[in-house]
Amino acid sequence: MKRAEIEARANQILRDHNLLQVPVDPLKVAQSLDIRVMGAVFSEEGKSGAIVKRAGQFSIFVNANEPPARKRFTVAHEIGHRVLHMESNLEELIDVEDNFRSVGVPEDDNWNADRRREWEANVFASALLMDSSLLAAKWEECKDPPTLAWMFQVSTTAMIVRLTQLGLLQQLEYPSSGTVASQP
């Protein structure tokens, strides 16, 4: 699935459920899609979240020990799996920390199906939490990635990546985070 299609699905969910606001509440999105969200303490280190389907009911489990911005992204990521991948016979998807690093554009020859699914869920989560129209409007008011990250309740790194993907930020060094980004 292409980035534009994934972003359109996230945007449509926000519009259909009247949740297009800053910040987007991923728990309300999950509730509107009849997905239960529960905190969990995983025995395996580095596990961020999971979505499971049991008796027709979807449930997301999110690592209770992670920071709030990370939990929000994990919930949005798992919603992405539900919306994009679980119409098939998949009963369970478990995400570890490494899965959230799938931010580049997948190359069809080099990426397997699992890696592509993770990339798609990341694109969905980013579009859900940082809707392009909302972000563009806020960017006009405040061109400071850390402030925007605070407004959207995401990490500064996630915000910089999203701003760069939307063409609002050019590639350079951003002084407050040490992350690759730039001024407009």
C-alpha positions as CSV (number, residue, x, y, z in Angstrom):
1,M,0.0,0.0,0.0
2,K,1.3,3.5,-0.8
3,R,1.9,6.3,1.7
4,A,-0.9,8.4,0.2
5,E,-3.5,5.6,0.6
6,I,-2.5,4.9,4.2
7,E,-2.6,8.6,5.1
8,A,-6.1,8.9,3.4
9,R,-7.4,5.9,5.6
10,A,-6.1,7.6,8.8
11,N,-7.6,10.9,7.8
12,Q,-11.0,9.3,6.9
13,I,-11.2,7.6,10.3
14,L,-10.6,10.9,12.1
15,R,-13.2,12.6,10.0
16,D,-15.8,9.8,10.2
17,H,-15.6,9.8,14.0
18,N,-15.3,13.5,14.4
19,L,-11.8,13.2,16.0
20,L,-9.9,15.6,13.8
21,Q,-8.4,17.8,16.5
22,V,-5.1,18.7,18.2
23,P,-4.0,16.5,19.9
24,V,-5.7,13.4,18.4
25,D,-6.6,11.0,21.2
26,P,-5.7,7.5,20.0
27,L,-7.8,6.0,22.8
28,K,-10.9,7.7,21.5
29,V,-10.0,6.5,18.0
30,A,-9.6,2.9,19.3
31,Q,-12.9,3.2,21.2
32,S,-14.7,4.5,18.1
33,L,-13.4,1.4,16.2
34,D,-14.5,-1.0,19.0
35,I,-10.9,-1.8,20.0
36,R,-10.1,-2.3,23.7
37,V,-6.8,-0.8,24.9
38,M,-5.0,-2.1,28.0
39,G,-1.7,-1.4,29.7
40,A,0.5,-4.4,30.0
41,V,3.9,-5.4,31.5
42,F,5.6,-7.7,29.0
43,S,8.1,-10.3,30.1
44,E,10.2,-9.7,27.0
45,E,12.3,-6.6,27.1
46,G,11.8,-4.2,24.2
47,K,8.2,-5.2,23.5
48,S,6.1,-2.1,22.9
49,G,2.7,-3.4,22.0
50,A,0.5,-6.0,20.5
51,I,-2.9,-6.3,18.9
52,V,-4.9,-9.5,19.2
53,K,-8.2,-10.7,18.0
54,R,-10.1,-13.2,20.2
55,A,-13.7,-14.2,19.6
56,G,-14.1,-11.3,17.1
57,Q,-13.0,-8.7,19.6
58,F,-9.8,-6.7,19.0
59,S,-7.6,-5.7,22.0
60,I,-4.4,-3.6,22.0
61,F,-1.9,-4.2,24.8
62,V,0.6,-1.3,25.3
63,N,3.7,-1.4,27.4
64,A,2.7,0.4,30.6
65,N,6.4,1.3,31.4
66,E,6.9,3.5,28.4
67,P,6.6,7.3,28.3
68,P,3.2,8.8,27.3
69,A,4.2,9.9,23.8
70,R,5.6,6.4,23.1
71,K,2.4,4.8,24.4
72,R,0.3,7.1,22.1
73,F,2.3,6.2,19.1
74,T,2.1,2.5,20.0
75,V,-1.7,2.6,20.3
76,A,-1.9,4.5,16.9
77,H,0.5,1.9,15.4
78,E,-1.6,-1.0,16.6
79,I,-4.8,0.7,15.3
80,G,-2.9,0.9,12.0
81,H,-2.4,-2.9,12.1
82,R,-6.1,-3.4,12.7
83,V,-7.2,-1.1,9.9
84,L,-4.6,-2.1,7.4
85,H,-3.7,-5.7,8.1
86,M,-6.2,-7.6,10.2
87,E,-9.1,-8.1,7.7
88,S,-7.2,-11.3,6.7
89,N,-6.8,-14.3,9.0
90,L,-4.2,-12.6,11.2
91,E,-5.1,-13.1,14.8
92,E,-2.2,-11.4,16.5
93,L,0.6,-8.9,15.8
94,I,3.3,-8.3,18.4
95,D,5.6,-5.3,18.1
96,V,9.0,-4.9,19.5
97,E,11.0,-1.7,19.7
98,D,12.8,-2.4,16.4
99,N,9.5,-2.4,14.5
100,F,9.1,1.3,15.1
101,R,12.3,2.1,13.3
102,S,10.7,1.2,9.9
103,V,10.5,4.8,8.8
104,G,12.2,4.6,5.4
105,V,10.4,3.9,2.2
106,P,10.3,0.1,1.7
107,E,12.0,-1.3,-1.4
108,D,10.0,-4.1,-2.8
109,D,13.0,-6.3,-3.5
110,N,14.6,-5.8,-0.1
111,W,11.7,-5.8,2.4
112,N,9.8,-8.8,3.5
113,A,6.0,-8.8,4.2
114,D,6.5,-8.3,7.9
115,R,8.8,-5.3,7.5
116,R,6.4,-3.7,5.0
117,R,3.5,-4.2,7.5
118,E,5.5,-2.4,10.2
119,W,6.3,0.5,7.8
120,E,2.7,0.8,6.9
121,A,1.6,0.8,10.5
122,N,4.2,3.5,11.3
123,V,2.9,5.6,8.4
124,F,-0.7,5.2,9.6
125,A,0.3,6.1,13.2
126,S,2.1,9.2,12.1
127,A,-0.8,10.3,9.9
128,L,-3.3,9.6,12.6
129,L,-1.5,11.5,15.4
130,M,-0.1,14.3,13.1
131,D,-2.8,14.8,10.5
132,S,-1.3,16.7,7.5
133,S,-4.0,19.4,7.4
134,L,-3.9,20.0,11.2
135,L,-0.1,20.0,11.2
136,A,0.2,22.4,8.2
137,A,-2.2,24.8,10.0
138,K,-0.3,24.7,13.2
139,W,3.0,25.0,11.3
140,E,1.9,28.4,10.0
141,E,1.3,29.5,13.6
142,C,4.5,28.0,15.1
143,K,7.5,26.8,13.2
144,D,9.2,25.2,16.1
145,P,9.3,21.3,16.1
146,P,9.6,20.8,19.9
147,T,6.6,23.1,20.5
148,L,4.6,21.3,17.8
149,A,5.6,17.9,19.4
150,W,4.3,19.2,22.7
151,M,1.0,20.3,21.1
152,F,0.5,17.0,19.3
153,Q,1.8,15.0,22.2
154,V,4.4,13.1,20.2
155,S,8.1,12.9,20.5
156,T,10.2,15.7,19.0
157,T,11.9,13.0,16.8
158,A,8.5,11.8,15.5
159,M,7.5,15.5,14.8
160,I,10.7,16.2,12.9
161,V,10.3,13.1,10.8
162,R,6.7,14.0,10.0
163,L,7.4,17.6,9.2
164,T,10.2,16.4,6.9
165,Q,7.9,13.9,5.1
166,L,5.4,16.6,4.5
167,G,8.0,18.9,3.0
168,L,7.6,21.5,5.8
169,L,11.1,21.0,7.1
170,Q,14.3,20.6,5.1
171,Q,17.1,18.2,6.0
172,L,19.7,19.9,8.3
173,E,20.7,19.7,11.9
174,Y,18.1,20.9,14.4
175,P,19.9,22.3,17.4
176,S,17.5,21.4,20.3
177,S,17.3,17.7,19.6
178,G,20.5,16.9,17.7
179,T,18.2,15.2,15.1
180,V,18.3,15.7,11.4
181,A,15.9,18.4,10.3
182,S,16.0,22.1,9.6
183,Q,14.4,25.5,9.5
184,P,11.6,26.2,7.0
